[in-house]
């Protein structure tokens, strides 16, 4: 099993710098023990103008069988001889990937203390693999390596037997890659795609393989057009692991689209605190008001947009009138917490049919959100930067267009009632803004007018005569017009304990307002 990496250079940047990047001296031939044989690293040529590093892997078929207990290609119990007589010592596969990770560990991470600038810069590279199993043929090789920045991808099929051309080609190709890439990027691509092309692994695929895939795929896998195939094959078609990897890759894609770090959008769960819900009267009152409004609107199929850890979803599921409940959030961690809260693994089939939890960003239109009776955005809009609000507005009101939309948000005027909340501070560190009643009414009325909705406003929580309620609510109702039809005038409706009596499992309608910053944050 053989692989070579070649680069060219100049007197100012000699090709032999490849030795620094690989952490293997060109003047030495080195050997490394692996669990399935011996890996050799040597340099067939090493000059200022051209340098080639070779990785030769000698596989011990007996050791492979003993460690794998017959698993992997050719390891079926009724094919004992095939465990020892096969292509594994000769064709690049997952064995070569494991050797790459072990022998060139620092190079895979892009670490080079001696020449960090060279490690960070693209090199003129030529990678050659003389015998590569390719289930899918040369066409699949081009589909996998073509989008990754290589200027030339050659996958020459190897004939079964040159003496008998009529037998045709084997499933093996001679792979040659040429282009300007960072060495670390090239190695990570090979680490993932060699076993993908072979469509087999010589070891059991455990859950930690998802992390290995995402580390090696950082920077290229999230946007790869063959992402689904790569993920499925790399994880040996273990669908649960593949689904987990795809969800995390989607989060990476959304973060890159917004120019953010993954942690910045996957922040719905505060890892420093217990994720179990604390008794928060104002939060309970919000849910009570929302449930009452949904019942009054006659909604049965409901979207909870920005569902977080699933508190509202849990309350909706308790009421049999809501026949379909969909929780949507951009944070996979929040959705995982929601699934645990709802005990989805213990649900009956009938219960599970009513519930859907799915990842999605409210900054983008999503055809999955169309056709529902109602949508709820409870304490969501204040977490978005103001320039992102028009995108959310169109995604919900312009594209999804549910018959009823409920929006709740903090009333900044009420903040003076939090005795220990510093003046000028918002209630939660992730709030990008908090609106007064007039500001919220102006925004909601404009949205309603643009998209053909009527809107009503009401307080949630104790309605202070001077500063209003702690939470303000807008209820949008789709009118007969398309976007600019005759709209009913905006009116104010107060959500009282009496109006919430029909909400199933509702908590007392008159809450005790939080009086500490901790309670204010939780609210």
N, C-alpha and C positions, 0 to 999 in steps of 0.2 A: 504494500500500500504506500503510495508515493505522492508527494505534493511539492512543488517548487514555487518560490516567490522571487522574482527578479526585479531589480530597479536599476536605473541609470543615473549618472551624476556628472559633475564637473569638478575641476580642481578646488573651486570655492565650496562646493557641496558634494563631496565624494560619495559615490555609491556605497562604499563600505560603511557609511553611517547606518546602513541597515542592521549591522551587528549591534549597534547601540540600541536601536529601536526594538530589536528582538531579544536583547539581553543575552546574546550568544555570540562569542568571539569568532570572527571569520577564520582565524588561524587554528582553531581547535575543532576536532570531531568529538561531539559529546553524545552520551547515551543516558536514557532515563527509563527506569522501570515503570511499567504500567500494570494495571490489574490483569491485562490480557496479553502481555508480551513486552517488547522493548521498543522504545522510540529512539531514533538516531537523528541528530541534527548536524549537518555539515555543509560546507560551501564549495560546490564544484568550481566556482569562479569568484574571485574577489579582487577587483581593481577599482581604481578611481572612476573609470568610465562605466563599469558594469559589475553588478554583484548579484549572486544567486544563492539563496538559502534553500536547502532541501530538508524536508521532513520525511523520513522513512520509518514506517511502522511495521515491525515484525510481530505478527499475531501468532500466539500459541493456541491452536484450536482446542487442545485438551484443557488448557486453563480456562478458555472461554466457556466450554461446556460445563466444567465443574463449577464455575462461579455462577453461571446462568441457569444451571440445572436443566439444560436442554431447551431453555426459552429462546425466542428469537427465530430468525429465518432458518429453516432446516432443522428446527428443534422439536418437531412433533414426535410423540412416543413411538409411532410406527415408522419412523425414518431415522433409525439409530445411526446408520452410516453417514447420512447427510449432515449430522452434527459435526462430523470431523472432515468431511470432504465437501467443501463449498467455496464460495468466492470471497469469503471474509478476509483472508490474508492478502488479497490482491486488489480488491475494488474499494475505493474510498466510501466510507459509510459513517454511521454514528461512532464507530471506533476511532476514526480519524478526528471527528469533532472532539471527542474526549481527550485525545492526544493533544490537539491544538490548545484546548483549555488548560491542560496541565503543563505543557512545555512552554507555551507562549502566554502565560497568565497575565503578566504585566503589560505585554504588548496589546492584548485584547482590551485592557482597560485604558490604553492610550497613555500609560505612565512611562516616562523616561527622564530621570533626574539629570542625566548627563547632557541631553539635548532636547529639552522640552519644546523648543520652537519647531524642531523637525517632526516631533511626534504630533504636533497640532496642525502641521501643514500637509497638503496633498503631495503625494509622491507619484512619479511615473512608474506604474506597477504592471507586471505581467505575472499572472498566476496560472499555473498549468497543473492539471490533474489528469494523468494518462488514462486512468480507468475509473469512470464514475458511473455507478448504476443510476439510470434515469427512467423511472416508471412514469411514462408520459412522453418519452423521447426528446429529441432535440428541440422540438417546439416548446415544451414545458421549460426546458433550460433557459430559452430566450425569454419566456414570460417571467421567470423568476429573477434573472440577473439583469435583464434589459432595462427595467426602470430604476436601477440603483446607481446610475452614473458612470457605468463602464462605456467607453467609446467603442469597444469591440467585444462581442461575445461569440465565441466559436464553440460549437458542440458537434464534433464530427463523429457520426455513428461508427461503431466498430463492428466489422463483419463477424459472423459466427465462426466461419472458417474460410480463409483465403483460398483454399484448395477447392471449396465448393460454394462458389458465389450464389448458386441458386438457393442456398439455405437462407440468404438474406442477412439482415443486420441483427445484431444482438441488442439487448436493452442497455448496453453500455455505450458511453460516449467519451471522447477525448475532449476535455474542457480546457479552453484557453480564454482567459479574461485579460483585457488590456485597457488601461485608462489612468486618469489622474484622481487618486483617492487617498484619504488618510489610511495608513496601514491598519490602524485599529478598526476602522469601518470595514475594510476588506476582510479581516480575520473574523469579525463578528458575523458578517454575511455568510461566510463559509461555514462557520460553526452551526448556524441555523439551517442553511439550505442543503448541506450534504446529506443529513438524514432525511430531510424532506423529499429530496429527489429519490433516495433509496426507498422511501416509504416504509421504513422499518427501523426499529431500535433494538440493540442487543441487551438492554436492561429494562427493568420495570419502571414505568413512568409514574412517578409520585407527584403529589401536589406541588412540591417545590420546583418542578419543571416549569410551571407557569412563570415563576419569578426569573428563572434562567432565560426563558424565552423573551421576556420583556426587557431584561437587562441587555441581552445581545441584540434585540431588535430596536433598541433606543435610537431614535433619529431616522429610522427608515421603514419600520414595519407598520406603524400606525396609518401611513398613507399608501401602502403598497396595494396595487390593484388585485393581487392574489392573496390578500391577507387571510381570508377565510381558509383557503387551501393550505397555506403555510401553517397556520395555527392548528388545523385539524391533523395534518400529517405529523407535525413535530410532536404533538401530544398523543400520538398513536391512536387517534380517533376516540379518545376518552372524552365524550361529549360534555360532561360536566366541567372538566378542566378547560376544554376549548371555549365553552360559553363564558367562563370566568375570565379567560384571557381576552376574548373579544370585547367584553364589557369594559375592562380596564384600558384596552387600546382605544375604545371609543372615547373614554374620558380624556386620554392623551390628545386625541384629535380635536376635541372640543376646546381643550386648554390652548393648543397651538393656534386654533382659529381665532381665539380671542387675545392671543399674545400674553397668556397668563401661565403661571405654574399650576400643575395639577392640584397642589395643596390649596391653591387659592379658590378653586371652584369646588373642590371636594372637601368642604369645610362645614357641612351641616351638622356634623357630630363633634361635640367638644370632648376630646379625648382626656382632658384633665378632670372631667367630672363624671359622675355616674350617669349613664344614658337612660336609666329608668326614670320615668316621669315623676316629678315631685308635685305635691299638691299646690297648684298655682291657681287661686280663685279667678284671676282675670282670664287666664288661658281657658279655664273651664267655661267661663261666661261667654267667651268668643265662640267656642264650639256649640254651646247651647243656642246662641243667636243664629249661627249658621244653619244648624239643623232645623230650627223653626222656620227660617226663611226658605230653605229647600222644600220643606213640607208644604208651605203655603204656595210655592210655585208649582207644586205638583210634579217635581222632578223625580225620576226613578233611575236614570243613568247619569252618574256624576263623576266629574274629573276633579281631583284634588291636585292642583298644579303647584309644585314646590311643596310636596307632602312631607318632606323632612323625615322624622322618625315615626310617622304614621299614627299620631294621636287622633287626628280627625278621621282618618280612614277607619280606625278601630271603632269610633263612635258610629260612623255611617253603617258599618257592617252589622251593628247591633240592631239596626232598624230594618225590618224585612221589606219595607216599602222601597228601599234602594236596591234595585235588582242587579245593578252593575256599578262597581266602584273601581275607579282607576287612579292609582297614585303615581305621580310623575315627579321625578327629581333628577337633577344633574349629578348628584353625589351618589356613587355606588355604595359608599359606607353608610349613608343615611338609609338607603333602600335595604341594605342588609340588616340594619337595626330594626327597620319597620317589619321586615319578614320575621325576625325573631319575636318582636312584640306581638305580631298577629298569629304566631305559631303556624305558619303556612305549612310546615312539614306534618302537622297533626290535623289539618283541616279535612273535613269530609269532602267528597267529590262535589257535592252540591254547594258547599261553602266556597270551595276553590273556584267554581265557575263564576261566582259573583265578583271575584277580586283579580285585578291585574296590577302588578307593580312594574314600572318600566322606566328606563333611563331616558332623559331627554332634556334639551336646553330650551327654555322659553324665549330665547333670542332668535329662534329659527322656526319657520313654519314646519308643521308635522302633520301629514295626512292622517296619522293614527288618531288625532284628537278631534276629528270631524264627526258630527252626527250625534253629539251628546246633548242631554237635556240641560245640564248646568255645569259650570266650572267655578271652582273656588280658588282664589288667591289670598290665602290668609297669612298676613305678615310676610309678604313676599316682595312687593315692589320696592320697599325701602332698602333691600339688600342689593339692588341694581344701581349702577352708576346712571345718573340722569340721561346721558346720551344713549343708553341702551333701552330706555323706556319705549321709544317709538317702535323698536323691533318687537318687544313684548306685546305692545298694543296691537300691532298688525297680526302677530302670530295667533293671539287669542281672539280679538274682536273682528279682524279682517279675514283670517283664514279658517280657524276652527269654528267660529260663530255659534257657540251654544245659545240656547234660547234664554238662559239666565246666567249672569256672571256676578259673583259676589266677591268684593274686594274689601279686605280690612287692612288698616295700617295705623301706627301710633299717631296720636294727636300731640304734637310737640308743645302745645299750650299747657297741657296737663302736667308736663315735666316738673313744673315748679312745686307740684304737690308731693314729689318724692323728696322726703326731708333730707336725705344724705346724698342725693344725686347732684354733683357739682353743676353750677350754672353753666349753660352753654354746651353741656355734654349730652350725647344721644344715649338711649337706653341700652344699646348693645354695640359692641365694638365693630361689628360688621355692617351696621346701618350706614348707608351712604348719605341719607338725608332723612329728616322727619318733618312732615308737613303740618301746618296749621289747618284748621277747618276750612278756611277760605281757599287756601292753596289746593287742598285735596278736592274741594268742590269744583274749582276752576278746571283742574285736570280732568276729573271724571266727566264733567259736563261737555268738555271739548271732545273727549273720546266718544261719548255717546252720540254727539252730533255728527262726527265724522263717519261713524259706522252703523248708524241706523238703530240706536238703542234709546230707550227712555231710562232715566236713572233716578233712584230715590236714595236719600241719605238718612242715616240714623246712628245714634250713639250705642256703644257697647260698654257696660260698666256704669258706675255711678256718674250721673250727669251733673257735674259741678256747675252752678249758675254763673260762675265767672269765667272758668277756663274750659268748660265742656267736659266730655268723657275721656277716659284714658285711651280708648280705642274708637276709631271712627269707621263706619261701614258704608259702602256704596253698593246698591243692588241694581244691576243693569238688566233690562228686559228688552229683548229683540222686538222691534215694531214691524209693521207690515212692509215698510219701505226697504229699499235695498241698502243704500248708504245715506241718502239725504231725504228720506221720507218725512211725512208729518210726524213730529215727535211730541210725545206728551211732555208737559212741563215738569221740571225737576221738583220733587216734593220731599218733605222730611217726614220720616216715620220713626217713632221711638220704639226700640225693642225692649219690652218689659218682661217681667216674670210671667205675666199672663199670656203673652204671645209665645212664650217658649214652653208652655205646659205640655204641648203635644210632642215635644222632642223626646224620643225614647232615651232612657238612661241619663237624662240631663241632670246636672248638678244644680244647686240652688242658684236662682237667677240674680240675687243681689250679692255680689262678691265683696270681699274686703280688699280695698285697694292696697297694693304693695307699698311698703313704707321704707324699704331699704334698697340700695343699689342692686344687691343680689336678686331680690324679688323682682325688681324692675327689669333686670336683664332676662330673667326666666320668663317674664310676661311677654 
